[in-house]
Amino acid sequence: MRALLGLAGIALAAASLGAGAATFQADKVVRLIVPFAPGGTSDVVARTLAPKLSEGLGRTVIVENLPGGGTIIGTQTLVRSPADGYAIMLATPDLTINPSLQPNLPYDARKDVVPVALVGTYPMVLVANASQKLSSVADVLAHERAKPGDIYYASAGNGSMPHLCAELFNYLAKTHLTHVPYKGNGPAITDLLAGRVSLLFTGAPPVVGYLQAGTLRALAVTSPARNPALPDVPTLQESGVPGYDVSAWFGFIAPAGTPAEVVSRLNGEINRALKDPDVRKRLAGLGADVTITTPEAFGALLKSETDKWARVVGAARIRLD
């Protein structure tokens, strides 16, 4: 009997170890959903990390682009996937913005997904057409005081991160910048270069070439500290807009109900990949500040971001057409 109990104890210990290790089946691939079209910054981040995750998990990780609906299509696909660790998604601030803008989402972002790991944060950049007379945030504020509503800003669309960044600026600086929405960041940048609009909040990668060429001018970054990739560009707080603090981010989520040991395994492999020097260099080139976190810490960020954007949307009375 003692021998049998001993064997049973060994078996239970082995089973417990196996559960903690959260082994993945050899014949299944892991789907890494990117809710944007190929070629964008999110796609680059996902394809940078996917090979490292494949190595760590010992399984193929495939990137699946599911653009549309302001990330709603990709997120809906994720929450409808089995909660077994074989479907994860690279989320962006849209996950925390959409609940305030879209009352009839086909999922509940607070309940239907679980946080896995934060990848990193990066500031948005306020850029201006260099041929116009807006060379600083002080110029923008002075012009607005003299002629409220006379400055037009572009965005990637109603409810997009660039739109909300500008509305937060309006709210904190008590300005009245006039919104011109476009169908994506590309057309917005095109019209900014043409001088049809004066300002745009955007991530840095799409405009770095124009900044270097001198056709666009960076007025400020949205984070509370300067960004190492743009060390000469002041923050909005430095530039006369107290309390302005916005950082975009990338992070992995999984369907609600994914076992805790699976989330822990994924978190560990993602964090291991983020420590790789080549990965860090690639992400730093995108202006991202790589961050190693627990699922719980990322979950706290998601909650605070959801609450913040709800306040901005409410204060600006933003409605989608």
Backbone torsions as a table, in degrees:
resi	resn	phi	psi	omega
1	MET	NA	-44.6	178.0
2	ARG	-59.6	-37.2	179.1
3	ALA	-65.6	-42.0	179.9
4	LEU	-65.2	-41.8	179.1
5	LEU	-64.5	-35.7	177.8
6	GLY	-64.9	-43.0	178.0
7	LEU	-64.3	-39.0	179.1
8	ALA	-63.5	-39.8	178.8
9	GLY	-63.4	-40.9	178.1
10	ILE	-63.2	-41.5	-179.8
11	ALA	-63.5	-43.4	179.4
12	LEU	-64.6	-39.9	178.4
13	ALA	-63.5	-41.2	179.0
14	ALA	-64.4	-40.8	179.3
15	ALA	-64.0	-41.4	179.3
16	SER	-63.2	-42.2	178.5
17	LEU	-62.6	-41.5	179.3
18	GLY	-62.7	-38.8	180.0
19	ALA	-66.6	-42.0	-179.1
20	GLY	-64.7	-35.6	-179.2
21	ALA	-75.3	-19.7	178.2
22	ALA	49.6	62.8	179.7
23	THR	-65.1	145.3	178.9
24	PHE	-105.9	141.5	-176.6
25	GLN	-67.1	142.5	-174.6
26	ALA	-67.1	-27.6	-172.3
27	ASP	-98.1	11.8	-179.4
28	LYS	-119.6	143.6	177.6
29	VAL	-98.5	156.7	175.4
30	VAL	-99.4	124.5	178.4
31	ARG	-89.6	122.3	175.9
32	LEU	-106.2	101.0	-176.3
33	ILE	-79.7	131.1	172.4
34	VAL	-116.3	115.3	-174.6
35	PRO	-81.2	31.4	178.7
36	PHE	-136.9	165.1	178.0
37	ALA	-69.0	157.8	177.1
38	PRO	-60.6	149.2	173.9
39	GLY	99.1	-17.0	179.9
40	GLY	-80.4	178.4	-177.4
41	THR	-61.8	-43.4	179.1
42	SER	-60.4	-39.6	179.3
43	ASP	-64.3	-40.3	178.6
44	VAL	-63.8	-43.1	178.7
45	VAL	-60.7	-47.4	-178.7
46	ALA	-61.9	-43.9	-177.6
47	ARG	-75.0	-19.0	173.0
48	THR	-73.2	-38.7	-175.6
49	LEU	-87.0	-28.3	-173.7
50	ALA	-55.1	-47.2	-179.6
51	PRO	-62.4	-36.6	178.8
52	LYS	-68.2	-38.4	176.9
53	LEU	-67.1	-37.6	176.9
54	SER	-59.6	-43.6	179.0
55	GLU	-63.2	-45.9	-176.2
56	GLY	-68.0	-39.6	-178.4
57	LEU	-84.1	-17.0	-176.2
58	GLY	70.6	22.8	-178.4
59	ARG	-138.5	154.0	177.1
60	THR	-70.4	131.8	174.5
61	VAL	-112.3	117.3	-179.1
62	ILE	-106.8	138.6	176.9
63	VAL	-88.2	127.4	-178.2
64	GLU	-121.0	109.1	179.8
65	ASN	-82.4	122.3	178.9
66	LEU	-130.2	74.1	-177.0
67	PRO	-75.6	163.1	172.5
68	GLY	122.7	146.8	174.5
69	GLY	68.3	24.9	-179.0
70	GLY	62.5	41.7	-179.0
71	THR	80.5	0.6	-176.2
72	ILE	-67.2	-39.1	-178.2
73	ILE	-62.9	-46.8	179.6
74	GLY	-64.6	-42.0	-179.2
75	THR	-66.7	-40.5	178.0
76	GLN	-62.5	-39.9	177.2
77	THR	-62.4	-41.3	179.4
78	LEU	-61.9	-50.5	-173.6
79	VAL	-67.6	-20.2	177.4
80	ARG	-89.3	-2.9	-179.8
81	SER	-83.5	154.7	176.3
82	PRO	-57.3	139.4	-178.4
83	ALA	-87.3	68.0	-175.4
84	ASP	-127.7	6.7	178.7
85	GLY	92.6	-5.7	-178.6
86	TYR	-92.7	3.4	173.3
87	ALA	-136.5	119.5	175.6
88	ILE	-132.8	164.8	-178.8
89	MET	-137.9	142.9	172.6
90	LEU	-87.2	105.3	-176.9
91	ALA	-91.2	159.1	178.7
92	THR	-133.2	178.6	-179.6
93	PRO	-56.0	-18.5	177.2
94	ASP	-55.0	-32.2	179.6
95	LEU	-59.6	-35.2	-177.5
96	THR	-95.9	-13.4	179.2
97	ILE	-89.5	-42.0	-173.4
98	ASN	-56.1	-37.8	-179.2
99	PRO	-58.1	-30.2	179.8
100	SER	-82.3	-23.8	-176.3
101	LEU	-95.7	-27.2	-172.8
102	GLN	-124.4	94.1	-176.4
103	PRO	-66.7	-17.9	-176.1
104	ASN	-114.1	42.7	177.2
105	LEU	-61.2	146.8	179.5
106	PRO	-80.1	17.5	177.5
107	TYR	-160.0	165.5	175.9
108	ASP	-111.5	107.3	-174.2
109	ALA	-63.1	-22.6	179.5
110	ARG	-80.1	-23.4	-173.2
111	LYS	-116.4	-26.9	-170.0
112	ASP	-95.0	-2.4	176.1
113	VAL	-131.5	158.7	174.4
114	VAL	-123.2	141.9	178.3
115	PRO	-72.6	142.4	178.0
116	VAL	-114.3	-57.5	-178.5
117	ALA	-163.2	139.2	170.4
118	LEU	-80.8	138.6	177.4
119	VAL	-92.7	-48.8	-179.0
120	GLY	176.6	170.3	178.5
121	THR	-122.5	159.0	176.8
122	TYR	-155.9	149.7	-179.4
123	PRO	-81.9	156.7	163.9
124	MET	-85.0	159.9	-178.8
125	VAL	-123.6	133.2	174.1
126	LEU	-89.0	116.3	-178.0
127	VAL	-119.0	152.3	-179.7
128	ALA	-129.4	156.3	172.0
129	ASN	-66.8	123.0	-172.9
130	ALA	-67.1	-18.2	-178.8
131	SER	-82.6	-9.4	179.8
132	GLN	-94.6	170.5	-172.0
133	LYS	-93.0	36.4	176.3
134	LEU	-114.2	89.3	-175.4
135	SER	-99.7	-2.7	-179.8
136	SER	-158.4	167.2	175.3
137	VAL	-64.9	-34.2	177.7
138	ALA	-59.1	-37.8	177.2
139	ASP	-63.9	-41.7	179.1
140	VAL	-61.8	-46.7	-178.8
141	LEU	-63.7	-42.3	-179.7
142	ALA	-65.2	-42.4	179.6
143	HIS	-63.6	-41.0	-179.3
144	GLU	-65.6	-36.3	178.4
145	ARG	-66.9	-35.4	-179.1
146	ALA	-78.7	-40.5	-176.8
147	LYS	-137.5	79.2	-178.6
148	PRO	-57.0	132.8	177.7
149	GLY	83.4	1.4	-175.3
150	ASP	-81.7	-17.9	180.0
151	ILE	-95.4	128.0	179.7
152	TYR	-103.3	132.9	177.4
153	TYR	-118.7	145.7	178.4
154	ALA	-93.6	159.2	171.2
155	SER	-145.9	168.1	178.4
156	ALA	-79.5	6.9	177.8
157	GLY	137.0	160.1	177.4
158	ASN	-58.4	129.4	178.2
159	GLY	83.2	-1.1	179.5
160	SER	-74.9	164.8	178.2
161	MET	-56.8	-45.0	177.1
162	PRO	-59.6	-37.4	178.1
163	HIS	-62.4	-48.8	-177.0
164	LEU	-68.2	-33.5	175.5
165	CYS	-59.7	-43.4	-179.9
166	ALA	-68.3	-38.1	179.9
167	GLU	-69.9	-33.1	174.1
168	LEU	-66.0	-38.4	174.6
169	PHE	-59.0	-49.4	178.8
170	ASN	-56.3	-42.7	-175.8
171	TYR	-66.9	-47.4	-175.8
172	LEU	-77.6	-37.1	-177.7
173	ALA	-90.3	-5.5	-178.7
174	LYS	57.4	45.3	177.2
175	THR	-107.5	178.5	-178.7
176	HIS	-135.6	46.9	176.3
177	LEU	-55.2	138.6	-175.6
178	THR	-94.5	128.9	-174.0
179	HIS	-84.7	133.2	172.0
180	VAL	-125.8	100.1	-177.4
181	PRO	-80.1	144.6	176.4
182	TYR	-123.5	168.4	178.0
183	LYS	-91.1	65.6	179.0
184	GLY	118.0	163.0	-177.3
185	ASN	-71.3	-34.3	-178.8
186	GLY	-57.4	-54.6	178.2
187	PRO	-61.7	-32.8	178.5
188	ALA	-64.3	-43.5	178.8
189	ILE	-64.8	-39.4	179.5
190	THR	-58.7	-45.4	-178.9
191	ASP	-74.5	-28.3	174.4
192	LEU	-66.0	-43.3	178.4
193	LEU	-63.4	-33.9	-179.4
194	ALA	-79.7	-8.0	178.8
195	GLY	82.9	11.5	179.2
196	ARG	-75.8	-24.7	172.3
197	VAL	-130.8	165.4	-173.1
198	SER	-105.6	-30.2	-172.7
199	LEU	-135.4	159.5	175.8
200	LEU	-158.3	132.3	166.9
201	PHE	-90.9	131.1	-176.8
202	THR	-155.3	161.9	166.9
203	GLY	-68.1	157.0	-175.1
204	ALA	-70.7	-40.8	-172.2
205	PRO	-51.9	-42.8	-177.7
206	PRO	-67.9	-16.4	-174.4
207	VAL	-118.0	0.5	-177.2
208	VAL	-56.3	-44.7	-179.6
209	GLY	-60.2	-39.3	180.0
210	TYR	-71.6	-33.7	176.2
211	LEU	-66.2	-42.2	179.3
212	GLN	-67.2	-33.5	179.8
213	ALA	-79.5	-14.0	178.9
214	GLY	85.6	7.9	178.3
215	THR	-83.4	-24.8	172.6
216	LEU	-120.7	155.6	-179.6
217	ARG	-125.5	130.6	176.6
218	ALA	-84.8	120.5	-178.6
219	LEU	-92.4	-36.2	-177.1
220	ALA	-169.2	159.4	170.8
221	VAL	-106.9	156.7	-172.4
222	THR	-89.3	-13.6	-178.6
223	SER	-76.1	161.2	-179.6
224	PRO	-72.8	-16.5	176.8
225	ALA	-123.6	153.7	178.3
226	ARG	-62.7	151.9	-179.0
227	ASN	-94.2	132.7	-178.7
228	PRO	-57.1	-28.5	179.7
229	ALA	-73.5	-20.4	179.7
230	LEU	-134.0	63.3	-171.0
231	PRO	-64.2	-22.9	-178.1
232	ASP	-90.9	-1.6	-178.4
233	VAL	-95.7	121.7	-177.8
234	PRO	-71.4	164.3	173.8
235	THR	-83.3	164.0	176.0
236	LEU	-66.3	-32.8	177.3
237	GLN	-64.0	-42.3	176.2
238	GLU	-62.8	-29.3	-170.4
239	SER	-92.1	9.3	174.7
240	GLY	105.4	16.5	176.2
241	VAL	-122.5	81.8	-177.7
242	PRO	-59.6	141.9	175.9
243	GLY	84.9	-3.8	-179.5
244	TYR	-76.1	119.1	-177.0
245	ASP	-149.6	98.7	178.2
246	VAL	-134.2	125.9	171.4
247	SER	-128.3	126.9	172.2
248	ALA	-75.2	166.4	-175.9
249	TRP	-154.1	162.9	169.7
250	PHE	-123.5	141.0	177.1
251	GLY	-161.2	157.1	-178.6
252	PHE	-96.1	137.3	174.3
253	ILE	-128.5	162.8	178.9
254	ALA	-136.3	165.5	177.9
255	PRO	-63.0	145.0	175.3
256	ALA	-57.3	142.8	-178.6
257	GLY	95.6	-6.9	175.8
258	THR	-61.8	126.8	-176.2
259	PRO	-54.1	144.4	-176.8
260	ALA	-59.0	-36.5	-178.9
261	GLU	-69.5	-29.7	177.0
262	VAL	-71.9	-43.5	176.8
263	VAL	-59.4	-42.3	179.8
264	SER	-62.9	-41.7	179.2
265	ARG	-64.2	-45.1	179.3
266	LEU	-63.3	-42.7	178.7
267	ASN	-58.9	-43.4	-179.8
268	GLY	-64.0	-41.3	-178.9
269	GLU	-71.2	-36.9	177.3
270	ILE	-65.0	-46.2	179.6
271	ASN	-63.8	-35.4	176.9
272	ARG	-64.2	-41.6	178.7
273	ALA	-64.3	-36.5	-177.8
274	LEU	-70.9	-15.2	177.5
275	LYS	-86.7	-9.3	180.0
276	ASP	-67.9	128.9	-176.8
277	PRO	-58.2	-38.9	-180.0
278	ASP	-66.7	-40.0	178.2
279	VAL	-64.0	-46.1	-179.2
280	ARG	-61.7	-39.7	179.4
281	LYS	-65.1	-42.0	-179.5
282	ARG	-64.9	-43.4	-179.0
283	LEU	-70.8	-35.5	176.8
284	ALA	-62.8	-33.5	177.1
285	GLY	-64.6	-20.8	176.2
286	LEU	-90.3	1.6	-179.1
287	GLY	85.9	10.4	-175.3
288	ALA	-88.5	140.3	173.0
289	ASP	-97.7	102.8	-175.2
290	VAL	-64.5	136.7	-174.9
291	THR	-132.0	130.8	176.0
292	ILE	-98.7	120.1	-176.3
293	THR	-138.1	167.4	169.4
294	THR	-89.7	163.5	174.1
295	PRO	-58.9	-35.6	-178.6
296	GLU	-65.9	-41.5	179.0
297	ALA	-65.5	-39.8	177.4
298	PHE	-66.1	-37.7	177.3
299	GLY	-61.8	-38.4	177.6
300	ALA	-64.8	-38.2	177.1
301	LEU	-63.6	-43.7	-179.9
302	LEU	-59.9	-41.7	179.7
303	LYS	-65.2	-47.1	-178.1
304	SER	-65.2	-37.0	178.8
305	GLU	-67.8	-40.1	178.4
306	THR	-61.9	-43.6	179.7
307	ASP	-66.0	-41.7	-178.6
308	LYS	-62.7	-48.8	-176.7
309	TRP	-69.6	-26.3	174.3
310	ALA	-63.9	-38.9	178.0
311	ARG	-67.1	-41.7	-179.3
312	VAL	-65.0	-46.1	-178.9
313	VAL	-62.4	-41.0	178.9
314	GLY	-66.8	-43.8	-178.3
315	ALA	-66.5	-38.2	-178.7
316	ALA	-86.6	-6.9	-179.4
317	ARG	53.6	47.5	-178.0
318	ILE	-77.9	131.4	176.4
319	ARG	-131.6	139.8	177.6
320	LEU	-84.4	139.1	178.1
321	ASP	-77.2	NA	NA
